[in-house]
């Protein structure tokens, strides 16, 4: 996982041990102001004192809008056949994405599923490298071999998007075990969808994390639908955070349309995990579109779709910032223009990036060299064909 920061070693824990007292999360009061001060819309024009929280709120909004414009452009590129394979978007989940990332330390590790473009952006990876990976180009974060579902950047500590449902959970648990053995101060965050809570790896991973008191936070992004089946129809306990009770694990459900609520909940969860009590956080955050870019989502009730449009987290947060006097039409337009320009620059970078060379096809099959590993290209025979022998002529000239 790369070099670990120096940290005070800690004694390995077991389920019977009492966790350390978690550090209370820093409280965040919405409605602070920038250094220049601002006017309180509820205060009859009286200037509010400056607060550093204003810029934090605006940063969250900028990040949410960047993810929205990036995902919209990715959907367009897919229809233009610039992006191949599968492609799953964070449209409608931007508040959850930025809230989770805002609570994480730069040294914390992130594992996620195949709906991970927004998480990569929030981890600070350059949009051009992410878009280049979606395009399958060699300047992408996985050098063009991973595509939309398999973004990976060890330096940013994004240790992969995973296409197998639940495939990331055992790996995230193992990373947390490695941190615990090394006595590190980092934590692991593992993102999953609601459908993942019904598979065996979910229960196995939570059980081991609880037994060994590992520094890991499991985050269920509950968008209400495991592909096309509702949570209520697929889960005996549809309030998914309650499943942590089976492992005596602390848990919480949070409104995934509110980035501050998600951030504050994640701060509590990470504080718990670092103190030796792994945590299950459920963020209720419904997606605005289908399961993937090729899913028209006709299984959805039209009235439900209209209700989702009315609860768009970006529009809700923009209205909140407007009420606080931090955003107006001109400022919102400027943020949108900046996000759009960043995405267009990412597209230009992706289009200019070369395709991977065929001779690099096997470069990352194994982490270290393996004897006798096959390097056959698709369509190549397992064995070299026998040399061609001319037919006998029985001494007759041909």
Rosetta blueprint (number, residue, H / E / L):
1 X L
2 X L
3 X L
4 X L
5 X L
6 X L
7 X L
8 X L
9 X L
10 X L
11 X L
12 X L
13 X L
14 X L
15 X L
16 X L
17 X L
18 X L
19 X L
20 X L
21 X L
22 X L
23 X L
24 X L
25 X L
26 X L
27 X L
28 X L
29 X L
30 X L
31 X L
32 X L
33 X L
34 X L
35 X L
36 X L
37 X L
38 X E
39 X E
40 X L
41 X L
42 X L
43 X L
44 X L
45 X L
46 X L
47 X E
48 X E
49 X L
50 X L
51 X L
52 X L
53 X H
54 X H
55 X H
56 X H
57 X H
58 X H
59 X H
60 X H
61 X H
62 X H
63 X H
64 X H
65 X H
66 X H
67 X H
68 X H
69 X H
70 X H
71 X H
72 X H
73 X H
74 X H
75 X H
76 X H
77 X H
78 X H
79 X H
80 X L
81 X L
82 X L
83 X L
84 X L
85 X L
86 X L
87 X L
88 X L
89 X L
90 X L
91 X L
92 X L
93 X L
94 X H
95 X H
96 X H
97 X H
98 X H
99 X H
100 X H
101 X H
102 X H
103 X H
104 X L
105 X L
106 X L
107 X L
108 X L
109 X E
110 X E
111 X E
112 X E
113 X E
114 X L
115 X L
116 X L
117 X H
118 X H
119 X H
120 X H
121 X H
122 X H
123 X L
124 X L
125 X L
126 X L
127 X H
128 X H
129 X H
130 X H
131 X H
132 X H
133 X H
134 X H
135 X L
136 X L
137 X E
138 X L
139 X L
140 X L
141 X L
142 X L
143 X L
144 X L
145 X L
146 X L
147 X L
148 X L
149 X L
150 X L
151 X L
152 X L
153 X E
154 X L
155 X L
156 X L
157 X L
158 X E
159 X E
160 X E
161 X E
162 X E
163 X L
164 X L
165 X L
166 X L
167 X H
168 X H
169 X H
170 X H
171 X H
172 X H
173 X H
174 X H
175 X H
176 X H
177 X H
178 X H
179 X H
180 X H
181 X H
182 X H
183 X L
184 X L
185 X L
186 X L
187 X L
188 X E
189 X E
190 X E
191 X E
192 X E
193 X E
194 X H
195 X H
196 X H
197 X H
198 X H
199 X L
200 X H
201 X H
202 X H
203 X H
204 X H
205 X H
206 X H
207 X H
208 X H
209 X H
210 X H
211 X H
212 X H
213 X L
214 X L
215 X L
216 X E
217 X E
218 X E
219 X E
220 X E
221 X E
222 X E
223 X L
224 X L
225 X E
226 X E
227 X L
228 X L
229 X E
230 X E
231 X H
232 X H
233 X H
234 X H
235 X L
236 X L
237 X L
238 X L
239 X L
240 X H
241 X H
242 X H
243 X H
244 X H
245 X H
246 X H
247 X H
248 X L
249 X L
250 X E
251 X E
252 X E
253 X E
254 X E
255 X E
256 X L
257 X L
258 X L
259 X H
260 X H
261 X H
262 X H
263 X H
264 X H
265 X H
266 X H
267 X H
268 X H
269 X H
270 X H
271 X H
272 X H
273 X H
274 X H
275 X L
276 X L
277 X L
278 X L
279 X E
280 X E
281 X E
282 X E
283 X E
284 X E
285 X L
286 X L
287 X L
288 X L
289 X L
290 X L
291 X L
292 X L
293 X L
294 X L
295 X L
296 X L
297 X L
298 X L
299 X L
300 X L
301 X L
302 X H
303 X H
304 X H
305 X H
306 X H
307 X H
308 X H
309 X H
310 X H
311 X L
312 X L
313 X H
314 X H
315 X H
316 X H
317 X H
318 X H
319 X H
320 X H
321 X H
322 X H
323 X H
324 X L
325 X L
326 X L
327 X L
328 X L
329 X H
330 X H
331 X H
332 X H
333 X H
334 X H
335 X H
336 X H
337 X H
338 X H
339 X H
340 X H
341 X H
342 X H
343 X H
344 X H
345 X H
346 X H
347 X H
348 X H
349 X H
350 X H
351 X H
352 X H
353 X L
354 X L
355 X E
356 X L
357 X L
358 X H
359 X H
360 X H
361 X L
362 X L
363 X L
364 X L
365 X L
366 X L
367 X L
368 X L
369 X L
370 X L
371 X L
372 X L
373 X L
374 X L
375 X L
376 X L
377 X L
378 X L
379 X L
380 X L
381 X L
382 X L
383 X L
384 X L
385 X L
386 X L
387 X L
388 X L
389 X L
390 X L
391 X L
392 X L
393 X L
394 X L
395 X L
396 X L
397 X L
398 X L
